[in-house]
Amino acid sequence: RVGEQSERKQTKGRHGRQPPPPSGGAGRGSSSTPPPMSGASCVAPPPPRLPCPTVRLPSPSPSRAAGGPSLGFGPRRAAPAQGRRLVHASCFRQDQDGLATSDDGSGFKFIAESESSWSMEANKEEAESTNAVEERNANEGGWFVQVQKIKDDVQDKILRFQNERWMVPWTGETIAQVMILWIATFWLVGSWIVPFLAHAAGFSKETLTHRGQALYSLLTDITEGLAGVAILHQCLGRFRPLPPGWFEFKLKGRWYLDVALGCLLFPLVNLLSHINISLVPMSPSPVVGVSSVEQSIVARDPVAMALYAVVVTVCAPIWEEIVFRGFLLPSLTRYMPVPWSILVSAAAFALAHFNAQRVMPLIFLGVVMGGVFSRSRNLLASMVLHSLWNGFVFLDLMK
């Protein structure tokens, strides 16, 4: 028995573990404890080796493979002589491809140039697409764009018309001085000076013929006009040279369009004249007889008619426009906006005719002529419009 035990120990030391007990009926139904483990069996097993993940790249299409850069390890192709160069992008450095991945920096420089050219082409394509969209929108909504442009243009002209004023070097004192002197001179010339000179020459207006009365009216108007110009020259002499925009006569420009638009309002002026006559009773005679051409148009002599035509279509428009539109209207813009200056000067223009039956049409006509002058900044435009209106009235009186 001692020999068997020593033999078992030797066998256990060689194999490092106890052999399992023999199976038999004695082991059933009883819990058998496992044999103790030796020191060699306590070493931890090595960690399991995980499989390496694989990435599947989609096979490039023929067109992309022909035009795009190479992303694989296939055979390299030489860069074309002109145009873009082929750029190899791989996971490992390739020492043999010195053109694209050399350490001297030329490869990176070439890549930057490729990216720059690509961005320039992209910007160009984006600009072309934007222009195409704008052109398509313009074609689709052309009428709306045109209407919007016309609306903006009209608003801009209205604002410019309201805000653009003349540079007035004198004050209200000079304005009042000129107008008071002009009214006084107008009354003196028409009521006293010309009749006195005619009487001194042995003529009387009541005894003159139709041609004589027409000539008398012409001389009176010429004298009144020269007196008004002399007053302006004397009162404004210390302000010379005048700023730009004062007393301008211009043949060039599109002022004739403004005159044509003003002529379209003549029927409205005539309507206001009939309304005014119906509201104000007829006066027996005007205050200033020598300036009332209507009281003298009784002659049918061709010479007399020609002289009267010169009075109403040439003389009166020239000196009246110089005083009211050339001087008064721009001077008022020192203290008020242009629209208010037009209205005030038109009221003064109507009152200067000393006829209550023509106040309404003359105020409206003064507003029209003031608007034409303020828009064109040309005295010739308002003079032509004034002359056309007087000619229209003259022909109406000749019926």
C-alpha positions in Angstrom: 0.0 0.0 0.0 2.8 2.4 0.8 4.3 1.7 -2.6 1.0 2.4 -4.4 0.7 5.8 -2.7 4.2 6.9 -3.6 3.5 5.8 -7.2 0.3 7.9 -7.3 2.2 11.0 -6.0 4.8 10.6 -8.7 2.2 10.3 -11.3 0.4 13.4 -10.0 3.5 15.5 -10.1 4.3 14.5 -13.7 0.8 15.3 -15.1 0.0 18.3 -12.9 -3.5 17.2 -12.1 -5.4 14.3 -10.4 -6.9 11.8 -12.8 -10.6 11.6 -12.6 -12.0 8.9 -10.3 -13.4 5.8 -11.8 -17.0 5.9 -12.6 -19.1 3.7 -10.5 -22.3 3.4 -8.7 -20.8 4.9 -5.5 -20.5 8.4 -7.1 -24.1 8.8 -8.0 -26.3 10.9 -5.8 -23.4 12.4 -3.9 -21.7 15.8 -4.5 -18.0 15.2 -5.3 -15.6 18.2 -4.7 -13.2 18.9 -7.6 -9.6 18.1 -7.0 -7.4 21.1 -6.1 -5.7 23.0 -9.0 -2.0 23.3 -9.1 -0.1 26.6 -9.5 0.5 26.0 -13.1 -3.2 26.0 -14.0 -3.9 29.6 -12.6 -2.4 31.4 -15.6 -5.1 33.5 -17.4 -5.8 32.5 -21.0 -4.8 34.9 -23.8 -7.5 37.4 -25.1 -9.4 36.3 -28.1 -8.4 37.8 -31.5 -11.1 39.9 -33.0 -11.6 39.8 -36.8 -10.3 42.8 -38.7 -13.1 45.0 -40.1 -13.3 45.4 -43.8 -14.6 48.4 -45.8 -16.1 47.8 -49.1 -15.6 50.6 -51.6 -18.2 51.0 -54.4 -16.9 50.4 -57.8 -16.6 53.7 -59.6 -18.7 54.3 -62.7 -16.9 54.5 -66.0 -17.5 58.2 -66.4 -16.3 59.0 -62.9 -13.3 56.8 -63.2 -12.4 58.6 -66.4 -12.9 62.1 -65.1 -12.2 62.0 -61.3 -9.1 61.3 -59.3 -7.9 57.8 -58.7 -8.8 56.4 -55.2 -7.3 52.9 -55.5 -4.0 51.2 -55.8 -4.4 50.4 -59.5 -1.7 51.2 -62.0 -0.8 54.9 -62.1 -1.3 56.9 -65.2 0.9 59.8 -66.2 -0.5 63.3 -65.8 -1.7 64.9 -69.0 0.4 67.5 -70.6 -2.2 70.2 -70.4 -5.3 70.8 -68.2 -5.6 69.2 -64.7 -3.1 66.8 -63.4 -4.1 63.5 -61.9 -3.9 63.4 -58.1 -3.4 60.1 -56.3 -5.0 59.8 -52.9 -4.1 56.7 -51.0 -3.7 55.5 -47.5 0.1 55.1 -47.7 2.8 57.3 -48.9 4.2 56.3 -52.3 7.8 57.3 -52.7 7.8 56.4 -56.4 5.0 58.9 -57.2 7.2 62.0 -56.9 4.9 64.1 -59.0 2.0 64.0 -56.5 3.4 63.1 -53.1 7.1 64.1 -53.1 8.5 65.7 -49.9 9.7 68.9 -51.7 6.2 70.5 -51.5 5.5 70.5 -55.3 2.7 68.0 -54.9 0.9 70.1 -52.3 1.4 73.2 -54.5 -0.2 71.4 -57.4 -3.1 70.2 -55.3 -3.7 73.9 -54.2 -3.7 75.0 -57.8 -6.2 72.3 -58.7 -8.5 73.4 -55.8 -8.2 77.0 -56.8 -9.1 76.4 -60.4 -12.0 74.2 -59.3 -13.3 77.0 -57.0 -13.0 79.6 -59.8 -15.0 77.4 -62.1 -17.6 76.8 -59.4 -18.0 80.6 -58.8 -18.3 81.2 -62.5 -21.0 78.5 -62.8 -22.9 80.0 -59.9 -22.7 83.5 -61.4 -24.0 82.1 -64.7 -26.9 80.3 -63.0 -27.8 83.5 -61.1 -27.8 85.5 -64.3 -30.0 82.9 -65.9 -32.5 83.0 -63.1 -32.6 86.8 -63.1 -33.1 86.8 -66.9 -35.9 84.2 -66.6 -37.6 86.2 -63.9 -37.3 89.4 -66.0 -38.8 87.6 -69.0 -41.6 86.0 -66.9 -42.5 89.2 -65.0 -41.3 91.8 -67.5 -44.5 93.9 -67.3 -44.4 94.0 -63.5 -40.8 95.0 -63.5 -41.5 97.8 -66.0 -44.4 99.1 -64.0 -42.3 99.1 -60.8 -39.5 101.0 -62.6 -42.0 103.6 -63.8 -43.4 103.9 -60.3 -40.0 104.4 -58.8 -39.1 106.9 -61.5 -42.2 108.9 -60.8 -41.6 108.9 -57.1 -38.0 110.0 -57.5 -39.0 112.8 -59.8 -41.7 114.0 -57.4 -39.2 114.0 -54.5 -36.6 115.8 -56.5 -39.3 118.3 -57.6 -40.2 119.0 -54.0 -36.7 119.2 -52.6 -34.7 120.9 -55.3 -34.7 124.6 -54.5 -33.0 127.6 -56.0 -30.0 129.2 -54.3 -31.4 132.5 -53.3 -28.8 135.1 -52.2 -31.3 137.8 -51.2 -33.8 137.9 -48.4 -37.5 138.6 -48.2 -36.8 142.4 -48.0 -35.5 142.3 -51.5 -38.4 140.2 -52.7 -40.9 142.7 -51.3 -39.0 145.6 -52.7 -39.0 144.3 -56.2 -42.7 143.3 -56.2 -43.8 146.6 -54.7 -41.8 148.7 -57.1 -43.0 146.6 -60.0 -46.7 147.0 -59.1 -46.3 150.7 -58.6 -44.4 151.1 -61.9 -47.1 149.0 -63.7 -49.8 151.3 -62.4 -47.9 154.5 -63.1 -46.9 153.5 -66.6 -50.4 152.3 -67.6 -52.5 154.9 -65.9 -50.4 158.0 -65.9 -47.1 158.1 -67.9 -48.3 156.7 -71.2 -51.6 158.6 -71.2 -49.7 161.8 -70.2 -47.2 161.3 -73.1 -50.1 160.6 -75.5 -51.9 163.7 -74.4 -48.7 165.8 -74.7 -48.3 164.5 -78.2 -51.8 165.6 -79.1 -53.5 162.2 -79.0 -56.4 160.9 -76.9 -57.1 157.3 -76.5 -60.8 157.8 -76.9 -60.4 159.5 -80.3 -57.9 157.0 -81.7 -58.8 154.6 -84.5 -58.7 150.9 -84.2 -55.1 150.7 -85.4 -54.2 153.6 -83.1 -55.7 151.8 -80.1 -53.8 148.7 -81.0 -50.6 150.6 -81.3 -51.3 152.4 -78.0 -51.8 149.0 -76.3 -48.5 147.7 -77.8 -46.5 150.7 -76.6 -48.0 150.5 -73.1 -47.1 146.8 -72.8 -43.6 147.4 -74.1 -43.1 150.2 -71.6 -44.4 148.2 -68.7 -42.1 145.3 -69.6 -39.0 147.5 -69.9 -39.9 149.1 -66.5 -40.1 145.7 -64.9 -36.7 144.5 -66.3 -35.1 147.8 -65.2 -36.4 147.3 -61.6 -35.0 143.7 -61.5 -31.6 144.9 -62.9 -31.4 147.7 -60.3 -32.5 145.7 -57.3 -30.5 142.6 -58.0 -27.4 144.3 -59.3 -25.5 144.0 -56.0 -26.0 140.2 -56.1 -24.3 139.7 -59.5 -23.1 137.2 -60.6 -26.3 135.3 -59.9 -26.1 131.7 -58.9 -26.8 129.0 -61.5 -30.4 128.5 -62.5 -31.6 132.1 -62.5 -33.3 133.6 -65.6 -32.2 130.7 -67.9 -33.4 130.5 -71.5 -32.5 127.2 -73.2 -33.5 125.9 -76.6 -32.2 122.4 -75.9 -33.8 119.9 -73.8 -37.2 118.2 -73.6 -39.1 121.2 -72.3 -41.5 121.1 -75.3 -43.0 117.9 -73.8 -43.9 119.8 -70.7 -45.4 122.5 -72.8 -47.5 120.0 -74.7 -48.8 118.5 -71.4 -49.7 122.0 -70.2 -51.6 122.6 -73.4 -53.8 119.6 -72.7 -55.1 121.5 -69.6 -56.4 124.4 -71.6 -60.0 123.1 -71.7 -60.0 122.8 -67.9 -58.8 126.4 -67.6 -61.5 127.5 -70.0 -64.1 125.6 -67.9 -62.9 127.4 -64.7 -63.2 130.7 -66.5 -66.9 130.0 -67.3 -67.5 128.9 -63.7 -65.7 132.1 -62.3 -67.8 134.3 -64.6 -71.0 132.7 -63.4 -70.0 133.2 -59.7 -68.8 136.8 -60.1 -71.1 139.4 -61.7 -69.8 141.4 -64.7 -68.1 144.6 -63.8 -68.7 147.6 -65.9 -65.0 148.2 -66.8 -61.7 147.0 -65.6 -59.6 149.0 -63.2 -56.7 149.5 -65.6 -58.2 150.0 -69.1 -54.9 150.3 -71.0 -53.9 146.8 -70.0 -57.2 145.1 -70.8 -56.8 143.8 -74.4 -60.3 142.3 -74.3 -61.9 145.8 -74.1 -60.1 146.9 -77.2 -60.8 143.9 -79.5 -63.6 145.5 -81.4 -61.7 146.3 -84.6 -61.6 143.9 -87.5 -58.8 145.6 -89.2 -56.0 143.2 -90.1 -53.2 145.5 -89.0 -54.9 146.1 -85.7 -55.4 142.4 -85.2 -51.7 141.8 -85.9 -50.7 144.4 -83.3 -53.0 142.9 -80.7 -51.6 139.5 -81.5 -48.1 140.8 -80.8 -49.3 142.3 -77.5 -50.9 139.2 -76.2 -48.6 136.5 -77.6 -45.2 138.1 -77.4 -44.9 141.1 -75.1 -47.1 140.1 -72.2 -45.8 136.5 -71.9 -42.2 137.7 -71.8 -42.3 140.3 -69.1 -44.9 138.5 -67.0 -42.9 135.3 -66.9 -39.7 137.2 -66.1 -41.3 138.7 -63.1 -43.5 136.0 -61.7 -41.8 132.7 -62.8 -38.3 134.1 -63.3 -38.0 136.1 -60.1 -40.9 135.6 -57.6 -41.3 131.8 -57.7 -37.6 130.9 -57.2 -37.2 133.6 -54.6 -40.0 132.1 -52.5 -38.2 128.8 -52.3 -35.9 130.4 -49.7 -38.8 130.2 -47.2 -41.1 127.5 -48.5 -41.1 124.3 -50.6 -41.4 124.5 -54.4 -45.1 123.5 -54.5 -46.1 126.3 -52.1 -43.9 128.7 -54.1 -45.7 127.8 -57.3 -49.1 128.3 -55.6 -48.2 131.7 -54.0 -46.7 133.0 -57.2 -49.7 131.9 -59.2 -52.0 133.8 -56.8 -49.9 136.9 -57.2 -50.0 136.4 -61.0 -53.8 136.3 -60.9 -54.2 139.3 -58.7 -51.9 141.4 -60.9 -54.5 141.2 -63.7 -57.0 143.2 -61.6 -60.0 141.2 -62.8 -62.1 139.3 -60.3 -63.8 137.3 -63.1 -60.5 135.6 -64.1 -59.0 134.8 -60.7 -59.8 131.1 -60.7 -58.6 130.3 -64.2 -55.5 132.5 -63.8 -54.5 130.9 -60.6 -54.8 127.4 -62.2 -52.9 128.6 -65.2 -50.2 130.1 -63.0 -49.9 126.8 -61.2 -49.5 125.0 -64.6 -46.9 127.4 -65.9 -45.1 127.4 -62.5 -44.9 123.6 -62.6 -43.6 123.6 -66.2 -40.9 126.1 -65.3 -39.9 124.4 -62.1 -39.6 121.1 -63.9 -37.7 122.4 -66.9 -35.8 125.2 -65.1 -36.3 127.1 -68.4 -38.1 130.4 -68.7 -38.6 129.7 -72.4 -40.9 126.8 -71.6 -43.3 128.9 -69.4 -43.2 131.8 -71.9 -44.2 129.5 -74.8 -47.0 128.0 -72.7 -48.2 131.5 -71.7 -48.1 132.6 -75.3 -50.1 129.6 -76.5 -52.8 130.3 -73.9 -53.1 133.9 -74.7 -53.3 133.0 -78.4 -56.0 130.5 -77.6 -58.0 133.2 -75.7 -57.4 135.7 -78.5 -58.7 133.4 -81.2 -61.7 132.6 -79.0 -62.5 136.4 -78.6 -62.2 136.9 -82.4 -65.1 134.5 -83.1 
